[in-house]
Amino acid sequence: MEKKRSEARSTSARTRDRGRATRRRLIEATTQLGRERPGADLSVAEIAHAAGVFPNQVTYYFGSKDSLLVHAAFLGLLHDARRIERIGRQAPDATTFRRNIARAVLAMPSLPPVARALAAGISKPELAPVVDRHLQLLFRQSERFVSQLLDSRGWSTRRPLSTETRTFWSTALGAVLLVRAGAHGSVADLDLAGALTIHDEPEGGRPRPAGL
């Protein structure tokens, strides 16, 4: 009896592993197709072909193509955010950090797909929890990065870290949504650096004494 239970657990674990691997292949294939063909209306068949799985596995693992597209869009954003963190670490001072981060974020290829994912979350309520889950992950990742940066540099922010990260990403994503909705101008017109309050000066605005 114990042997049968052990074999059943082993089989169940292998099934879960295969399921996770299939989900990962589908998300990665969709992300790659989105980068190669930005704005294209990808079909379930071509996504499945690129991932090396059957088309019905898209709905089996994600419920719908739209849900898969949301997962893929945010995977691309999280990968881009990691690259942005490396750019941020290279900044010699807080002013350069704010400027470089803002420029790099507005140039990220993952922003338009995420804007489409946000729009899908608005028009299709069943996708809202998926969108929210990924946004919370983005906020936590960014908050962790900024916290480590402040600790290592002795910098600070003029508002709580959670507010800082949410305000920044909300501004960036909101700008892309406005442009997609037909608003005049482009994301380049936005002062995204102004959405950051990270600084390397004491509260009074006077330069920090040398050695501090």
Disulfide bonds with the S-S distance in Angstrom:
none
